[in-house]
Amino acid sequence: MPIPSSPSPSSLFVITALHFFFMHAADSATHWQDVQVLKQLKSTITPSTVPPSSCIDSWDFNLDPCDHLFTDKFTCGLRCDVVLNSSSRVTELTLDPAGYSGSLSAVSWTLPYLQNLDFSNNNFSGSIPESFSLLTRLQRLGLSRNSLTLGSLAGLEEMYLDNNMLSGAIPLSFNGLKNLKRLEIQGNKISGAFPELSQLGSLNFLDASDNAISGELPPGLPPSLIELAMRSNQIEGNIPGSVANLVSMQVLDLSHNNLSGSVPAGLFTHPSLEQLTLSYNQFGSVQVPGNSGWTSQLISVDLSNNEIRGFLPGFMGLMPRLSALSLENNKFSGMIPTQYVLKVLSPGTGTGEGGLAQFERLLLGGNYLLGPVPGAFLDLKAGSVTVRLGDNCLYRCPVTLFFCEGGVQKSLMECKAFGPIIP
């Protein structure tokens, strides 16, 4: 049997070189499809908006992107990972806030392994591309502070579309974003009624503030919401009872709208709500909870700048965790409840059994409260707590008391004209 001859030195060199080439290409070469998308993205950006030393300025496609990350070429903007077929795929695309402009619709967006896309704080314009639906693994989308308008979007876990120029109504198709946990669409021009998004069973955070949303709040909101902010819109009508049934909610901000009717009692006995902000609306009354709010988790309540009449709700002075209460600029009348006075003076005994947090902030100015300043307040020192009692109908609120705000109270004529309960 003949003995096989040993390969020549030249053959060994060729074999080794080929082995190195294929192994190196398999481990580091960026998939051609991803390179194509990156080239499209760079070409669609207006050249005059690409400053020297920016991410896009460092992209040089004479070199392999994923193989030259954080060198003097491809200094930033990309993250790559090796996938099962051993080619490198782009998994993160994050541009610096350099002021890039252009249209994202000219890019094919065939980046099947992309997980994070963030172009925030630039000047991209036009529609959000429908081809974003090809980004099937995308978990976080950041397009804040651009000039983009709404298009079709893929399923995500986080969506940041705040401070763009999105207009029109929120489409019901958003209910298809089953994995969405955070949605930020504040600071746009979104209009029309807010749709029912009750099918978004994973949504924890929703901010739709500073838009032109009108109509009433929908009865069906995502049951998993922890924070809901829709301030500075044109929402009207009552707060539906279903809002109080969002058992995980901790923050509710519906300020600066046109809401009316009564503030529901269920918000004051909510099992997890800690911050309630309903200022600058048209509420006329406050519903008193059946158990006087003793089980409330609320820490801060702001009902200022409404049209609420009647006596100050005494039950709020019994809320165990409440430390900040603003009822300013309403039409409350009567005397300051003893519960409020004691809660201001209390040093705070905690929130455990029998505990009662101190009122560190109590704002009651701009109402029609009458009678004398509570005698127990006379020894309060400026800076110890924040109390405001100005612009009421209190008997003698001297300038020497910091909480009298210069001693200014309503005129006797205005107080008597308000109603028969003013003596």
Secondary structure, DSSP 8 states (H G I E B T S, - for coil): --------HHHHHHHHHHHHHHHHHHHH-B-HHHHHHHHHHHHHB-GGG--TTSTGGG--TTS-TGGGTTSSSS-SSEEEEE-TTS-EEEEEEE--SS--EEEGGGS----TT--EEE--SSEEEEE--GGGGG-TT--EEE--SSEEE-------SEEE--SS--EE---GGGGG-TT--EEE--SSEEEEE----TT-TT--EEE--SSEEESB--S---TT-SEEE--SS--EE---HHHHT-TT--EEE--SSEEEEEE-GGGTS-SS--EEE--SSEEEEE---TTTTTT---SEEE--SS--EEE--GGGGG-SS--EEE--SSEEEE---HHHHHHHH-----SSTT-----SEEE--SSEEEEE--GGGGG--BTTBEEE--SSEEE---TTSGGGTTT----HHHHHHH-TT--
